[in-house]
């Protein structure tokens, strides 16, 4: 749970939010919500992520988020699959879809990471 407030001569902002995580079906489910009150209006964001290991070297996470303010209402769904190959090397696939008001579309990323 978090809270922040900022007041200046021209603006006042208040942010509040929280998350909760729990073990579910061999993985972890995290659910969160946040709200920001600005001079231009209120924005609310709610989302959930489920992450799990498929085996010793492979992990999967799926996330969903909805953000709504006075002008926009957008939904983001993301899937991430990664696999460790050994020796500090791993490969990943990340797919993100954004729909609703504003910029919508789907992005794909396939790549590898190296750790020393």
N, C-alpha and C positions, 0 to 999 in steps of 0.2 A: 504494500500500500504506500502510495506517495502523494505528496501535496506540495505545490509551489505557488507562490503569489508574487507578482511584480507590479509595482506602481511607479509610473513616471509622471512627468507633468502633462503628457499627452495620451498615455495609454495605461490601461489596467488589465492585467492578465491573471487568470487563475487556472491552474492545472491540477487535476486529481485523477488517480488511477490505481489499479491494483491487478495482481495476477495470483493465480493459485495453480499448483501442480499436483498431480496425483498419479500413482502407478495404475495402469490400466492395460489389460490384455498383453502383457509382455513388453510394454513400452511406457512412455510417459505422456500424459495429456496435460497441456498447459492452456489455461483459459484466462483471458485478460480483457479489461475494459479501461478506457480512459476518456476524460472529458476536459475540454479546454473552453473557457469563457473568455472571449476577446471583445474588444470594442466593436468589431465587425459581426459578432454573433457567436454562437456556440457550435463546437465541433465535437462529435462523439465517435469513438472508434472501439470496435469490439472484435475479438479474434480468438482463434484456437489453433494450437499446433499439436500434432501427435508425432512422436519420434520413437523409433524402435530399432534394435539390431536384428537383422535377418539371419546373420551368422557372426562368427568371430571377426570377420573383416568387412562386412557389408552393413550399411545403415540406411534407413529410409525415414524421411520426415515429410509430412503433409501439413500445410497451413492454410488457414482461411482468415480473411480480415475484411470487415466492412467499415468504411469511414463515411460519415455523413455530416455535412455542415449546411449553412444556409444556401449555398450555391451548388454544391456537388454531393453526389451519392455514388461511391465507387466500391467495388468488391475486388479483392485480390485473392487468388488461389495459387499456391505454390507447392511443387513437388520436388524433393531433392533426394537423389540416390547416389551414394558414394561407396567406393570399395578400395580398401588398402591393398596394395600389391606387394608390400614389403620393401625394406631398404629405404623407408621414408617417402615412398612414392604412392600416390593414390590417384584414382580417376573419379570423375563425377559427372552427373547429368542433373541439370536444374531447369525446370520448366515453370514459368510464371505467366498467369493470365490475369489481365486487368479488364474489368467491364464496368459499365455504368456511365455516369457523367464524366466529362473530361476526356483525357487521353485513354483509349482502350486498345488492347492488343495482346499478343502472346509473344513471349521471348523464350528462346531456348539457349542453353549454354552447355557445352560438352567440353571437358578439359581435364587437365591433370595438375597435380600439385607435387612439389618436391620439398622435403624438409631435410635440413642438415643438422 
